[in-house]
């Protein structure tokens, strides 16, 4: 759990998980699918509730909570540990023009860490607890419009790697508990 932005058990939080050095890893579907598959796994097996989400090229935004008997910090720790290993493995195993450079960045950041060869995620989750409907709606709007502002899509609901389509009445890649 981050000491700067602790997560209180039972609260809904706006979270940002950022790739080390803001490396644009999520430009290839194979790496994006590691994230979506892992989010779905955490929902089915670890008690994660995702209320909104958006995966950008170098970070993941979520509005999430944990089931009553679970701890969101623990779920996020496990999610980041697993996805870190899987994405580094995928970078090693698949054609990637920036393979050497990416792995060098992650290896350099892990240089002084015990039992870690590559540091994929930055420390912390930039957790902001949600206490008002206004803050919740502001963050959902911000997340869903991120791909529009980045000129990836013209309309938020057309971005495959977010919950914007769920809020527009369609089914997305990750199960969402609408708020």
Backbone bond lengths (Angstrom), bond angles and torsions (degrees), N, CA, C in turn:
res aa  C-N    CA-C-N  psi(-1)  N-CA   C-N-CA  omega(-1)  CA-C   N-CA-C  phi
1 X - - - 1.449 - - 1.524 108.45 -
2 X 1.286 115.96 137.04 1.458 121.64 178.38 1.519 110.04 -72.79
3 X 1.325 117.23 131.41 1.461 120.91 178.02 1.515 110.96 -74.53
4 X 1.329 116.85 -28.15 1.459 120.74 -178.36 1.523 111.40 -71.32
5 X 1.325 117.42 -41.69 1.459 122.70 179.37 1.530 108.87 -131.30
6 X 1.334 117.32 76.13 1.467 119.11 -177.18 1.524 112.22 -67.54
7 X 1.322 114.87 153.87 1.461 121.08 178.39 1.521 107.85 -105.68
8 X 1.309 116.67 118.37 1.453 122.04 177.63 1.522 108.55 -82.03
9 X 1.301 115.07 130.84 1.465 120.44 -179.00 1.524 110.27 -56.57
10 X 1.339 115.79 133.05 1.460 121.58 176.72 1.520 114.54 95.46
11 X 1.320 118.40 -8.58 1.465 120.53 -178.13 1.529 112.10 -94.78
12 X 1.311 115.29 154.89 1.463 122.42 171.07 1.525 106.73 -88.24
13 X 1.336 116.45 136.71 1.463 120.79 -176.29 1.521 112.15 -129.77
14 X 1.315 114.54 148.49 1.460 122.24 167.36 1.520 105.20 -92.38
15 X 1.331 116.79 124.62 1.466 122.36 -173.78 1.515 110.92 -125.63
16 X 1.312 115.37 147.47 1.458 121.35 172.20 1.514 108.20 -132.36
17 X 1.319 115.95 120.01 1.465 122.77 175.00 1.523 106.40 -106.66
18 X 1.327 116.11 121.57 1.460 121.29 -172.82 1.516 111.23 -115.01
19 X 1.330 116.28 137.62 1.455 122.45 176.99 1.536 108.51 -69.96
20 X 1.316 116.02 141.77 1.460 122.11 177.32 1.524 110.73 -49.19
21 X 1.315 115.24 134.12 1.472 122.95 179.80 1.527 113.08 57.12
22 X 1.304 117.09 19.08 1.468 122.50 179.93 1.535 111.52 54.89
23 X 1.325 116.87 34.32 1.466 121.42 179.57 1.527 108.91 -65.69
24 X 1.317 117.25 131.17 1.469 123.16 179.95 1.527 110.15 -77.09
25 X 1.314 115.86 82.06 1.456 121.61 -178.74 1.523 111.10 -87.76
26 X 1.330 116.06 -38.35 1.460 119.79 -172.36 1.528 112.05 -82.74
27 X 1.321 114.48 49.95 1.460 121.28 174.47 1.525 110.03 -102.92
28 X 1.317 116.30 -11.80 1.461 121.52 -179.70 1.532 109.55 -113.82
29 X 1.323 117.09 136.29 1.473 120.42 -178.19 1.521 114.20 -55.25
30 X 1.321 118.68 -36.48 1.472 120.41 -176.94 1.526 111.26 -58.48
31 X 1.317 118.01 -38.66 1.465 121.36 -179.69 1.539 110.41 -76.53
32 X 1.311 116.49 -35.69 1.470 120.36 177.31 1.526 110.39 -63.84
33 X 1.326 116.34 -37.45 1.455 120.47 -178.18 1.527 111.87 -69.62
34 X 1.329 116.75 -30.01 1.470 119.08 173.45 1.526 109.07 -58.65
35 X 1.321 116.50 -42.52 1.464 121.09 -179.27 1.528 111.21 -67.85
36 X 1.326 117.45 -51.08 1.474 119.42 -177.14 1.526 111.26 -63.90
37 X 1.320 117.50 -41.10 1.471 120.16 178.46 1.525 110.97 -63.67
38 X 1.319 116.56 -40.02 1.455 120.43 -179.65 1.533 111.64 -69.68
39 X 1.335 116.79 -38.50 1.465 119.52 176.03 1.531 110.27 -61.13
40 X 1.326 116.58 -44.88 1.460 120.07 178.56 1.537 111.37 -62.83
41 X 1.323 116.79 -39.67 1.465 120.69 177.64 1.533 110.59 -62.49
42 X 1.325 116.24 -46.16 1.469 120.42 -179.39 1.529 111.45 -62.47
43 X 1.308 116.66 -32.43 1.461 119.60 177.31 1.527 110.65 -69.05
44 X 1.307 116.60 -45.48 1.460 120.68 -175.09 1.525 113.24 -76.14
45 X 1.339 116.47 -30.08 1.462 119.51 -170.52 1.523 116.42 -119.55
46 X 1.324 118.16 -13.97 1.461 119.41 -174.46 1.524 114.31 -122.88
47 X 1.326 117.53 -4.38 1.457 119.65 177.05 1.518 115.34 89.12
48 X 1.326 117.48 21.67 1.468 121.56 178.40 1.529 109.88 -82.30
49 X 1.318 115.96 132.38 1.463 122.39 171.69 1.521 107.69 -111.92
50 X 1.324 116.23 121.20 1.467 120.62 177.27 1.516 107.63 -105.94
51 X 1.321 115.10 123.01 1.460 121.30 -178.53 1.529 111.04 -98.98
52 X 1.316 117.11 -25.23 1.467 123.43 174.46 1.528 106.77 -166.63
53 X 1.337 115.77 153.64 1.459 119.30 179.62 1.513 110.47 -159.34
54 X 1.332 115.67 160.58 1.457 122.05 174.59 1.520 108.56 -159.31
55 X 1.328 116.24 124.86 1.456 122.68 177.91 1.519 109.09 -101.41
56 X 1.314 115.77 117.30 1.462 121.07 177.25 1.523 108.63 -102.16
57 X 1.314 118.76 -173.29 1.464 121.54 -173.36 1.529 113.77 -66.49
58 X 1.334 117.32 -24.54 1.461 119.49 -176.12 1.533 113.92 -140.95
59 X 1.304 117.04 11.94 1.460 120.34 177.53 1.521 111.09 -159.02
60 X 1.325 113.92 161.89 1.454 122.60 179.24 1.517 108.33 -124.87
61 X 1.329 116.20 125.62 1.459 121.79 172.62 1.521 108.21 -102.61
62 X 1.329 115.80 141.70 1.459 120.60 175.24 1.522 109.89 -146.62
63 X 1.288 114.73 147.99 1.454 120.66 161.78 1.515 103.16 -110.80
64 X 1.329 115.19 116.94 1.454 119.54 -170.61 1.522 111.69 -142.66
65 X 1.313 113.51 162.60 1.455 122.06 173.32 1.522 106.97 -148.71
66 X 1.318 115.58 173.92 1.458 120.57 178.17 1.516 108.86 -118.06
67 X 1.316 115.09 151.83 1.460 119.22 174.19 1.519 108.94 -57.50
68 X 1.308 115.63 158.96 1.462 122.36 -170.37 1.532 114.69 -50.17
69 X 1.310 117.77 -40.96 1.463 120.48 -176.11 1.532 113.26 -94.12
70 X 1.331 117.92 10.72 1.464 122.61 -177.31 1.529 110.94 -115.18
71 X 1.320 115.36 164.44 1.463 121.45 -179.62 1.532 108.95 -117.10
72 X 1.325 116.77 119.69 1.462 121.60 -178.10 1.526 111.81 -58.83
73 X 1.310 117.59 -39.44 1.475 120.75 178.96 1.528 111.18 -59.35
74 X 1.329 116.58 -41.91 1.465 120.37 179.76 1.529 111.06 -66.31
75 X 1.319 116.67 -41.51 1.468 121.10 179.21 1.527 109.59 -62.31
76 X 1.323 117.02 -45.34 1.470 121.00 180.00 1.517 111.46 -64.44
77 X 1.319 117.22 -39.87 1.470 121.08 177.23 1.527 110.06 -58.12
78 X 1.338 115.78 -49.09 1.463 120.29 -179.10 1.529 111.63 -65.64
79 X 1.326 116.74 -41.13 1.460 122.19 178.21 1.529 110.28 -59.07
80 X 1.320 116.94 -48.36 1.464 120.72 -177.57 1.534 111.64 -68.26
81 X 1.314 116.53 -37.92 1.471 119.80 178.65 1.531 110.39 -63.78
82 X 1.318 116.42 -47.16 1.461 121.04 -178.52 1.531 111.33 -66.51
83 X 1.331 117.34 -50.65 1.467 119.66 -176.80 1.527 111.40 -64.95
84 X 1.300 117.23 -32.98 1.461 120.73 176.94 1.530 110.36 -59.16
85 X 1.316 115.96 -50.38 1.468 120.61 -179.63 1.525 111.47 -63.66
86 X 1.327 116.63 -43.53 1.462 120.68 -176.85 1.528 112.48 -68.02
87 X 1.308 117.36 -38.59 1.468 119.45 -179.55 1.522 110.54 -72.04
88 X 1.314 117.93 -41.30 1.464 120.14 176.36 1.526 110.04 -61.44
89 X 1.328 116.61 -41.30 1.467 121.14 176.60 1.536 110.24 -60.75
90 X 1.330 117.37 -44.70 1.468 121.52 179.70 1.524 111.32 -64.65
91 X 1.309 117.44 -36.54 1.477 120.54 177.37 1.524 109.59 -63.96
92 X 1.328 116.65 -40.87 1.468 120.76 178.09 1.532 112.02 -64.83
93 X 1.337 116.72 -38.38 1.467 121.11 -169.45 1.521 115.11 -92.35
94 X 1.331 119.15 -15.20 1.452 121.18 -173.94 1.520 111.32 -117.61
95 X 1.335 115.90 153.96 1.462 118.98 178.28 1.532 110.23 -58.01
96 X 1.295 115.85 124.77 1.465 121.95 -178.59 1.521 107.45 -148.80
97 X 1.321 116.68 111.45 1.461 121.25 -176.56 1.523 112.49 -62.51
98 X 1.327 116.98 -24.32 1.463 120.30 -178.07 1.527 112.33 -105.42
99 X 1.331 116.55 16.86 1.465 121.67 -173.67 1.522 113.07 -49.49
100 X 1.322 117.47 -54.54 1.471 121.06 -176.55 1.523 111.20 -59.84
101 X 1.305 116.58 -45.67 1.463 121.06 -178.29 1.531 111.64 -64.99
102 X 1.337 116.70 -46.17 1.467 120.69 -179.50 1.531 110.53 -61.71
103 X 1.320 116.61 -50.85 1.456 119.88 -178.11 1.528 111.63 -63.47
104 X 1.320 116.33 -35.09 1.469 120.28 176.21 1.529 110.88 -61.24
105 X 1.323 116.84 -43.39 1.479 120.85 179.10 1.528 110.19 -61.02
106 X 1.327 116.55 -47.52 1.460 120.94 -177.54 1.533 111.59 -68.62
107 X 1.323 116.20 -35.65 1.465 120.23 178.47 1.529 110.67 -69.95
108 X 1.321 116.89 -41.06 1.459 121.16 178.42 1.527 111.01 -60.25
109 X 1.314 117.58 -42.13 1.469 121.73 -179.20 1.527 111.84 -69.16
110 X 1.326 118.05 -21.16 1.464 122.01 -179.91 1.526 112.21 -95.02
111 X 1.302 117.04 0.12 1.468 122.83 -171.84 1.530 113.72 -49.88
112 X 1.300 118.13 -42.02 1.459 121.26 -175.53 1.531 113.29 -105.50
113 X 1.307 116.28 17.09 1.461 120.88 -179.89 1.532 109.67 -100.72
114 X 1.314 115.81 142.06 1.464 120.58 177.51 1.521 109.84 -80.66
115 X 1.312 116.47 140.20 1.463 124.02 172.41 1.530 114.03 62.36
116 X 1.334 117.62 20.23 1.466 121.10 179.67 1.532 108.40 -132.38
117 X 1.327 116.26 125.35 1.462 120.09 178.37 1.526 111.71 -92.88
118 X 1.329 116.66 -32.12 1.457 122.04 -178.06 1.527 109.06 -135.20
119 X 1.311 117.01 132.83 1.464 121.51 177.19 1.519 107.90 -105.43
120 X 1.338 116.19 102.22 1.454 121.35 -176.49 1.527 112.30 -84.44
121 X 1.330 117.37 -49.51 1.463 121.74 -177.46 1.527 110.49 -96.06
122 X 1.313 116.55 144.63 1.452 120.97 170.62 1.524 108.46 -69.22
123 X 1.324 116.13 159.99 1.468 121.09 176.75 1.521 110.05 -64.88
124 X 1.313 116.14 148.48 1.457 122.07 173.74 1.516 113.40 80.28
125 X 1.324 113.71 174.08 1.458 121.62 -178.89 1.520 112.04 -130.32
126 X 1.334 116.48 6.37 1.463 121.35 -177.46 1.525 111.06 47.34
127 X 1.321 115.84 46.89 1.470 121.55 -175.82 1.525 111.82 -70.04
128 X 1.319 114.50 131.21 1.467 122.16 174.15 1.527 106.42 -126.59
129 X 1.327 116.04 114.32 1.457 119.66 179.96 1.526 110.23 -69.11
130 X 1.320 115.21 141.78 1.460 121.17 -177.57 1.525 108.60 -101.46
131 X 1.333 114.85 119.84 1.461 120.20 -178.41 1.526 112.97 -118.43
132 X 1.353 116.86 -12.72 1.467 118.81 -179.30 1.518 109.75 -130.38
133 X 1.316 115.45 152.12 1.460 120.58 177.20 1.529 110.77 -64.07
134 X 1.319 116.70 -36.63 1.463 121.13 179.65 1.532 111.23 -60.52
135 X 1.334 117.19 -45.26 1.468 121.60 178.71 1.526 110.16 -64.65
136 X 1.335 116.89 -41.92 1.457 122.07 178.39 1.527 111.06 -58.77
137 X 1.320 116.93 -51.59 1.459 121.31 -178.93 1.527 111.92 -64.42
138 X 1.324 116.60 -37.12 1.469 120.83 177.00 1.526 110.69 -60.83
139 X 1.336 116.90 -44.54 1.466 120.83 -178.46 1.526 111.84 -70.14
140 X 1.323 117.77 -38.26 1.472 120.43 176.78 1.530 109.30 -62.11
141 X 1.312 116.92 -46.54 1.461 121.86 178.93 1.531 110.82 -60.99
142 X 1.315 116.11 -44.59 1.475 121.09 178.67 1.528 110.98 -58.92
143 X 1.330 116.60 -49.44 1.467 120.56 -179.11 1.520 112.16 -61.21
144 X 1.316 115.72 -49.34 1.463 120.04 -175.56 1.521 112.33 -67.29
145 X 1.312 117.68 -27.16 1.460 120.41 179.08 1.523 113.41 -90.31
146 X 1.309 117.84 -5.94 1.463 121.61 177.73 1.536 112.52 -54.21
147 X 1.333 120.01 -48.05 1.471 120.31 178.80 1.528 113.26 -67.94
148 X 1.324 117.68 -25.92 1.462 121.63 177.04 1.528 109.06 -72.03
149 X 1.317 116.42 -46.32 1.467 121.49 178.57 1.533 110.19 -62.19
150 X 1.331 116.87 -36.60 1.471 121.51 178.85 1.530 112.34 -78.73
151 X 1.337 116.67 0.44 1.466 124.10 179.14 1.529 112.95 60.16
152 X 1.333 115.54 35.42 1.459 120.89 174.63 1.526 109.43 -84.35
153 X 1.332 115.69 -38.60 1.462 122.95 177.00 1.525 109.08 -137.27
154 X 1.336 115.53 161.59 1.462 119.96 177.27 1.527 112.08 -86.12
155 X 1.333 116.28 -29.66 1.459 121.46 179.69 1.519 109.38 -128.43
156 X 1.317 115.96 135.38 1.465 121.43 -175.96 1.520 112.50 -53.80
157 X 1.333 117.64 -41.29 1.467 119.86 -176.08 1.536 112.98 -66.29
158 X 1.331 118.06 -12.61 1.462 121.65 179.16 1.526 113.24 -88.22
159 X 1.335 117.34 -4.05 1.466 120.19 179.09 1.525 108.90 -85.66
160 X 1.303 116.27 117.84 1.462 123.85 -172.95 1.533 113.32 -65.91
161 X 1.321 117.26 -30.00 1.462 121.36 -172.68 1.527 112.27 -102.28
162 X 1.316 115.27 48.75 1.461 121.32 174.48 1.523 108.88 -155.78
163 X 1.308 115.21 174.71 1.466 120.71 179.13 1.521 112.26 -94.09
164 X 1.323 118.55 7.87 1.469 120.70 -178.75 1.528 111.17 -57.61
165 X 1.325 117.32 -38.96 1.471 119.42 179.57 1.527 110.98 -66.38
166 X 1.325 117.74 -34.45 1.471 120.95 177.23 1.519 110.48 -62.06
167 X 1.334 116.15 -41.33 1.464 120.65 179.48 1.533 111.69 -72.97
168 X 1.342 116.43 -14.64 1.465 120.85 176.34 1.534 111.33 -96.76
169 X 1.340 116.58 5.55 1.464 120.57 176.09 1.508 115.57 97.31
170 X 1.329 118.61 3.17 1.461 122.73 178.28 1.531 109.64 -101.40
171 X 1.331 117.38 171.77 1.458 122.73 177.83 1.512 109.11 -101.83
172 X 1.335 116.74 125.88 1.454 122.31 179.54 1.523 113.10 -96.87
173 X 1.316 116.04 -170.60 1.472 122.53 -177.12 1.523 113.50 -74.90
174 X 1.318 116.16 -23.36 1.469 121.91 -177.21 1.522 107.86 -122.64
175 X 1.313 116.29 136.70 1.467 119.87 177.26 1.520 109.57 -65.63
176 X 1.320 115.57 134.44 1.461 121.03 -176.69 1.524 109.76 -124.63
177 X 1.319 115.31 134.96 1.464 121.98 172.78 1.520 105.79 -93.62
178 X 1.327 116.23 98.09 1.463 121.26 -175.90 1.518 110.89 -61.97
179 X 1.327 115.16 145.17 1.466 120.40 177.84 1.516 110.35 -109.66
